[in-house]
């Protein structure tokens, strides 16, 4: 478990030490009257991320994730504490840092809306002063791995969400950033687009050692890409460790949905798996998310007449809510 009050030493590529961010919020309380309130979005946050790590950074809406990323990029200035990225104070040297980081926001684009996709890349080429040979090499690599070849001359406004997302990721990588911040990079994407984006990020991290901080509501993103996950809630770090430990801490469960050839009594599942719902030939079984599904699936397939089955992942908000309940009741 991470603790917001824990002191952090400079042994990481990204270092936060007791970082706070407080906003002054004013709201109308009556005619000609306004109430001023201080909202603590980030509350004594401390952690380090090593060079080349790919780390998941998750939490419920309003937990402080986006505020953290904005401070890491220099868009916002911390109200207190200390923050460094590659030895740079983001809020004081934002322009210098911009050449070493890449940012992708799933719900906002950095691409020029009415221009062909390639024009956004040409602009990045000039803006970051990327050497010509390096620009062509990076562009060719991104186009090939992200399947953008047929889209380069298409206006951005005509791209699907999945196509635009892949285009945004390419744009963020043309200048060889050492750090990549990804905010919901697979939101709204179909299965094929998600697979392309995840495979590309794996290769990027493995081949170039790019440090990646990933915020997402999709647990599969975290499980397939990250060995480490940090959970933030109410501006504080409540978990920092492996994904399996997150499931254990939140006591989360996966659901195995089984379609049988005919209606049968509840499946005799080995503990700790259990049947939680039966509707005709379809049955739902819950089992710990920290355990692989393969053994349970094999046992059911050998003993029952199967038509189909699928595994549903636990919801991130549910896992975090359970963790937070356990912390407040302890």
C-alpha positions in Angstrom: 0.0 0.0 0.0 1.2 3.5 -0.8 0.8 6.3 1.7 0.4 10.0 0.9 2.5 11.0 3.9 5.5 8.8 3.0 8.6 10.6 2.0 9.9 9.8 -1.5 13.5 9.9 -2.5 14.9 10.9 -5.9 15.3 7.3 -7.3 12.6 7.6 -10.0 12.2 9.2 -13.4 8.9 10.7 -12.2 9.0 11.9 -8.6 6.1 13.3 -6.5 6.7 14.2 -2.9 3.8 15.4 -0.8 2.1 17.0 -3.8 -1.1 19.0 -3.2 -3.5 20.8 -5.5 -6.2 23.0 -4.0 -8.8 24.9 -6.1 -10.9 27.8 -5.0 -14.5 27.2 -6.0 -17.2 29.8 -5.9 -20.9 29.0 -6.1 -24.0 31.2 -6.0 -25.9 30.8 -2.7 -28.5 33.5 -3.3 -29.1 36.9 -5.0 -25.8 38.7 -5.2 -24.3 36.2 -2.8 -21.5 33.7 -3.5 -19.9 31.1 -1.3 -16.1 30.4 -1.6 -15.0 26.9 -1.0 -11.6 25.2 -1.2 -11.5 21.8 -2.9 -8.5 19.6 -2.3 -8.2 17.7 -5.6 -4.8 16.1 -4.8 -3.9 15.6 -1.1 -0.3 14.9 -0.1 0.4 12.6 -3.1 3.8 10.8 -3.1 5.1 8.2 -5.6 8.0 7.4 -8.0 7.9 5.9 -11.5 11.2 4.4 -12.8 12.5 5.1 -16.3 10.9 2.5 -18.7 8.1 1.5 -16.4 4.5 1.1 -17.7 2.2 2.0 -14.8 -1.6 2.0 -14.5 -3.0 5.0 -12.7 -6.6 4.5 -11.9 -9.4 5.8 -9.7 -13.1 6.8 -9.8 -14.3 10.0 -11.5 -13.1 13.0 -9.5 -10.4 11.1 -7.7 -7.6 13.4 -8.9 -6.2 11.5 -11.9 -6.5 14.2 -14.5 -5.3 16.9 -12.1 -2.2 14.8 -11.4 -1.5 14.4 -15.2 -2.0 18.1 -15.7 0.6 18.9 -13.0 3.0 16.3 -14.5 2.8 18.1 -17.9 3.0 21.6 -16.4 -0.5 22.7 -17.3 -1.3 23.1 -13.6 1.1 24.2 -10.8 1.0 22.3 -7.5 -0.3 24.1 -4.4 2.3 22.3 -2.3 4.9 19.6 -2.3 7.6 18.7 -4.9 7.3 17.3 -8.4 9.9 16.4 -10.9 9.8 14.7 -14.4 13.3 13.7 -15.7 14.7 16.1 -13.2 12.6 19.0 -14.5 10.0 21.0 -12.6 7.1 20.9 -15.1 5.4 24.1 -14.1 8.6 26.2 -14.3 10.1 24.6 -17.4 7.0 23.6 -19.4 8.5 24.3 -22.8 11.7 22.3 -22.1 9.7 19.4 -20.7 7.3 19.4 -23.7 10.1 18.0 -25.9 10.5 15.0 -23.6 6.9 14.0 -23.1 3.9 12.9 -25.2 0.3 13.3 -24.1 -2.9 11.6 -25.4 -6.3 12.5 -24.0 -8.9 10.0 -25.1 -11.8 12.6 -25.1 -9.8 15.4 -26.7 -7.7 15.5 -29.8 -4.5 17.3 -30.7 -5.1 16.8 -34.4 -6.3 19.6 -36.8 -10.0 18.8 -37.2 -10.6 20.0 -40.8 -7.2 19.0 -42.3 -5.9 15.7 -43.5 -4.2 13.6 -40.8 -0.8 13.9 -42.5 -0.9 17.7 -42.1 -1.0 17.4 -38.3 2.1 15.2 -38.4 3.9 17.8 -40.7 3.1 20.5 -38.1 4.5 18.4 -35.3 7.6 17.8 -37.5 8.2 21.6 -37.6 7.0 22.5 -34.1 9.3 20.0 -32.4 12.1 20.5 -34.9 12.4 16.8 -35.5 15.3 15.9 -37.8 14.0 14.9 -41.2 15.3 11.4 -41.2 14.1 10.7 -37.7 10.6 12.1 -38.5 10.3 9.9 -41.6 11.5 6.8 -39.6 9.1 7.5 -36.7 6.1 8.3 -39.0 6.7 5.2 -41.1 6.9 3.0 -38.0 3.7 4.5 -36.4 1.8 4.3 -39.7 2.7 0.6 -40.2 2.1 -0.5 -36.6 -1.1 1.5 -36.1 -2.6 0.8 -39.5 -2.8 4.4 -40.6 -1.6 4.1 -44.2 -5.0 4.6 -45.8 -6.0 7.4 -43.5 -3.2 10.0 -44.0 -5.1 12.0 -46.6 -8.4 11.8 -44.8 -9.6 14.9 -42.9 -9.6 14.2 -39.1 -13.3 15.0 -38.8 -14.1 12.1 -41.1 -12.1 9.5 -39.0 -13.9 7.1 -36.7 -13.1 7.4 -32.9 -10.8 4.4 -33.2 -8.9 5.8 -36.2 -8.6 9.2 -34.6 -7.3 7.7 -31.3 -4.6 5.8 -33.3 -3.8 9.0 -35.1 -3.4 10.9 -31.8 -1.1 8.3 -30.4 1.1 8.5 -33.5 1.2 12.3 -33.2 2.3 12.1 -29.6 5.3 9.9 -30.5 6.8 11.6 -33.5 9.3 13.5 -31.4 10.6 10.5 -29.5 9.2 11.4 -26.0 10.8 9.7 -23.0 7.4 9.8 -21.2 4.0 9.1 -22.6 0.9 10.0 -20.6 -2.2 8.2 -21.8 -5.7 9.3 -20.5 -8.3 6.7 -21.5 -6.6 5.7 -24.8 -9.1 2.9 -25.6 -12.3 4.6 -24.6 -15.1 3.9 -27.0 -12.9 1.7 -29.2 -14.0 -1.6 -30.8 -12.2 -4.9 -29.9 -9.9 -4.8 -33.0 -8.8 -1.2 -32.4 -8.2 -1.9 -28.7 -6.0 -4.8 -29.6 -3.9 -2.7 -32.1 -3.4 0.1 -29.6 -2.4 -2.3 -26.8 0.1 -4.2 -29.0 1.6 -1.0 -30.2 2.1 0.3 -26.6 3.7 -3.0 -25.6 6.2 -2.8 -28.5 6.9 0.8 -27.8 7.7 0.2 -24.2 9.8 -3.0 -24.9 11.8 -1.6 -27.8 12.4 2.0 -26.9 12.0 1.9 -23.1 9.4 4.7 -23.1 8.0 5.4 -19.7 4.2 5.1 -19.8 1.6 6.4 -17.2 -1.8 5.0 -18.2 -5.2 6.2 -16.8 -8.2 4.1 -17.8 -11.5 2.7 -16.7 -10.8 -0.6 -18.6 -9.2 -3.1 -16.3 -8.1 -5.2 -19.3 -5.9 -2.3 -20.4 -4.1 -2.4 -17.1 -3.9 -6.2 -16.9 -2.5 -6.5 -20.5 -0.1 -3.6 -20.4 1.0 -2.9 -16.8 2.9 -4.9 -14.1 2.1 -2.2 -11.6 -1.0 -0.2 -10.8 -1.6 2.8 -8.5 -5.0 3.7 -7.2 -6.0 7.2 -6.2 -9.1 8.1 -4.4 -10.1 11.5 -2.9 -6.7 12.8 -4.0 -4.8 10.2 -2.0 -2.8 7.1 -3.0 -4.7 4.1 -1.6 -2.9 1.3 -3.4 0.5 0.8 -5.2 1.4 -2.7 -6.3 0.7 -5.5 -8.8 -2.7 -5.9 -10.5 -3.3 -9.3 -8.7 -2.8 -7.5 -5.4 -5.4 -4.9 -6.4 -8.0 -7.7 -6.9 -7.1 -9.2 -3.6 -7.3 -5.9 -1.8 -10.7 -5.1 -3.3 -11.9 -8.8 -3.1 -13.1 -8.4 -6.6 -14.7 -11.1 -8.7 -14.9 -12.1 -12.3 -18.1 -13.5 -13.8 -18.2 -16.6 -16.0 -21.3 -16.6 -18.2 -22.2 -20.2 -19.3 -24.7 -21.1 -22.0 -25.7 -24.7 -21.8 -27.5 -26.8 -24.4 -30.5 -27.1 -22.2 -31.8 -26.0 -18.8 -30.0 -27.8 -15.9 -29.7 -27.5 -12.1 -27.0 -25.0 -10.9 -23.5 -26.0 -12.0 -21.5 -27.8 -9.3 -18.6 -25.4 -9.3 -15.4 -26.0 -7.2 -15.0 -23.5 -4.4 -14.5 -20.6 -4.2 -16.5 -20.3 -7.5 -20.2 -20.3 -7.1 -23.4 -19.9 -9.1 -25.0 -16.5 -8.5 -27.8 -16.6 -11.1 -29.7 -19.0 -13.4 -32.0 -18.1 -16.3 -33.0 -21.1 -18.4 -29.9 -22.7 -20.0 -27.7 -19.6 -19.0 -25.9 -19.6 -15.7 -23.6 -16.9 -14.1 -20.7 -18.0 -11.9 -18.6 -15.7 -9.7 -15.0 -16.4 -8.9 -12.0 -14.4 -7.5 -10.5 -12.1 -10.1 -7.1 -12.9 -8.8 -7.5 -16.5 -10.0 -7.2 -17.6 -13.7 -10.4 -18.7 -15.4 -8.7 -21.6 -17.3 -9.2 -24.3 -14.6 -12.8 -23.4 -14.0 -13.6 -23.3 -17.7 -11.9 -26.7 -18.3 -13.8 -28.4 -15.5 -17.2 -27.1 -16.6 -16.5 -27.9 -20.3 -15.6 -31.5 -19.3 -18.8 -32.1 -17.2 -21.5 -30.0 -19.0 -22.9 -29.7 -22.5 -21.6 -26.2 -23.5 -22.9 -24.0 -26.3 -20.9 -20.9 -25.4 -19.2 -19.1 -22.5 -17.6 -15.7 -21.7 -15.7 -14.0 -18.9 -16.8 -10.6 -17.7 -14.2 -8.5 -15.9 -14.9 -6.7 -12.6 -15.7 -3.0 -12.8 -12.9 -0.7 -11.6 -15.2 1.6 -9.6 -16.5 -1.4 -7.7 -13.1 -2.7 -6.9 -11.9 0.7 -5.7 -15.1 1.4 -3.7 -14.6 -1.9 -1.9 -11.0 -1.0 -1.1 -12.0 2.4 0.2 -14.8 0.9 2.4 -12.2 -1.5 3.9 -9.8 1.4 4.6 -12.4 3.7 6.3 -13.8 0.9 8.4 -10.4 -0.4 9.5 
